Amino acid sequence: MSDHPLLKAVKAKNDPDINGTCLMLVNPSEASYGATIAKKRGGSLHKLFHTTLACFNRENEFWVGPCVGSPMAVMTLEKLIALGLKKLIVFGWCGSLSPKLAIADFLIPQFGYSDEGVSCHYPLKTPPKTSHALEHDLGKLFPTAHRGKIWTTDAPFRELPKDITNHRQNGLKAVDMEFTALCTVCNFYNIEIAGLMVVSDELLHDTWKSGITSKHFKKKAKSALTILMDNLPQ
């Protein structure tokens, strides 16, 4: 019996071709802002499932989002790959597990610990890796960004203190809901991937410290997004 999946993402008749780098805007607020900016810059918008894909005539550049959670992010990624995706830059938020990572800091994440249900369905012979070239370009755009391994979970309201402590002791710097799955799938299909995350909250204290509504966090996140939209690594 074949071990190939019955379902496969395909390019539909009216779908655009993607032959370059795509910026994945994980969160709804930033995806909405990105769509607004894309229209102002003359881009065309296309619906993909629950997301919006922005295409531009000038260069091989595309923006897509929102893509919250590993299953939806990978569903979008599979479609992008069917359209011809070559490189993926992920922009999202993360929770800090490290005293060196404060709210509104930047993190260039690397594969760390998959606690989501997607990665195990994409078997790899070696652990997933991010693209050194894309990370280098992101590092030049964001010279103060930290780097480190990330924990990805499907259960954002089950981040237990004992798990947080354990992951921190094992060298993990932050937690999110998409990156290890996206990294695994990109490696499975030989797609280059890297990411930039803004620390939205801190999970290393006795109580949860959120910065999502703070002006400082919002300003830093919007500034980072603008830099990426103006200088997306290729």
Summary of the structure (lengths in Angstrom):
residues: 234
radius of gyration: 17.1
end to end distance: 40.4
largest distance: 56.1
contacts: 785
relative contact order: 0.20
helix: 32%
strand: 28%
